Amino acid sequence: MKTLCLRLVWYKDEEGRKYKFITNNWEITDEEVALAYKNRWLIETTFKSLKQNFQLTYFYSDTENGIKTQVWCTLIAFLLLQVIQTKSESKKAFSTIAALLRMHLISHLDLTWVVTEGRRAYPKRMKSRNKSPSAAQLSLF
């Protein structure tokens, strides 16, 4: 019979919050254990956000390479949306921006304008030139 030896780690962060972690790794410091759990939590919240905003609940392939490709494509889309959100300095929620861009992606609208000024419906007419698609966006096609 194999015995499992566990270690209880107590950690207090800069803000005074106290945490308890259980690990079987006896070779790393308490701070490294806390950092590992913190990084794991960031990964969990990132994938939760991906699943909520990009419908990453179903894989289109049964192969490892197919699943990796789908996850990488989703991560790239996630990062591109974060860049658009940051550049537009929008106060809208990420899920709102994702929904707006998903609806307007095939239109010839400037994506930054869609995030800052756009609504869920297409505008009837663009009144000024600065609302037309940017050259950088059109060069993607």
N, C-alpha and C positions, 0 to 999 in steps of 0.2 A: 504494500500500500504506500502510495506516494503522498508525502506531506507538503502542503503548500504554505510557504511562509510569506505573510503579507506585512506591509509596513504602513502605519497610519502617519500621514504627514499633516501638520498644522501649518497654515500659511496666513499671514496678515499682509494685505496690500497697503499701498500708500494712502488710501482713503480710510483706512482703519477697519475694513471689512475682513472678517475671519472666514477661512475656508478649511475644510478637512478633505483630504484625498487619501485613497487607498491605492497602493501600488505594490508590485512584487519586485520592483527594481531597487536594489539596495546600493547601487553604485553612483547614483546621481543625487544632487543636493535638493533640498526642499524647494528652492526657487526654480530649479529645472523641472521638477514635477509640476509645480503650479503653471509654469510656462507651457508645458506640454498639454495640460488640460485646457488652458486658455486657447491655444492654437487649435486644439480639437474642437472646441466650442465654436470658434470662428468658421471652421470648415463645415460644421453642422448647420450653422445659421446661413452660410452661403448656399449650401445645397437646398435648404428649405426655401430660400428666396428664388433659386433657379426653378425648383419644382412649382412654385406658386405662379411665377411670371412667365414661364416658358413651357408649361405642360410637359415637363420632363418626367412624367409618371409612367410613360409607356416607351419601351425601346423598340425600334423598328428592325432590329437585327438580333439574332441569337448568338452571333459570334463576338468574341472579345474585341476584335478590331472594329466591328460595327458599333458596338456600345461606346467604345472609346471615342470614335469619330463623332458620334452624336453628342457626347458630353463635351468634347472640345469645341464643336460648333456652337453649342449652347453657351459655353464660357466666353467665347469670342463675342457672341451677340450681347451677352451680359456686360462685358467690358466696353463695347462700343456704345451701348446705351448709357453707361456711367459717364463716358467721355462727353456725350451729347448733353446729359444732365448737368455736368460740371461746367461745360462751355456756355450753356445757356443761362446758368445761374438761376435755374428754376427752383421754386419752393414746392413744386408738385411732388407727390409721392412717386417713388420709383415705379410702382404698379400702374399708376395713372399714365406716366410717360411711356411705359411699355405698351399699354393698351392703345394710346394715341398713335404711336409710331407703327404698331402692328396694323392699324386701320389705314394709315396714310402712306405706308411704305412703297406701294407701287405708283402712287401719284407723283407728279412732278412738282412737289412742294419742298421748300427748304425745311429740312428736319428740325433745325434750330427754331425756325418760326413756328412750326407745328407745336413744339414743346412750350414755347413762351406765349404765343398768341392763339394757337389753334384750339379748336373745339372738337367735338366728336363728329361734326359734319364738315363737309368740304365748303370752303368759301365760294360764293357765287362768282366773284371776279377779284382778281388781284389788282389793287389800285396803284401800287407803286412797284418800281423795279426791285427794291430791296427785299421783296417778299418772294421773288422768283428763286428757283434752286440755285445754290452757289455752284461756281465752276468746279470746285473740288468734289461736290456731290455728283454732279453730272459726269465727271470724268470717271466715276466708278463703273459706268455703263458703257 
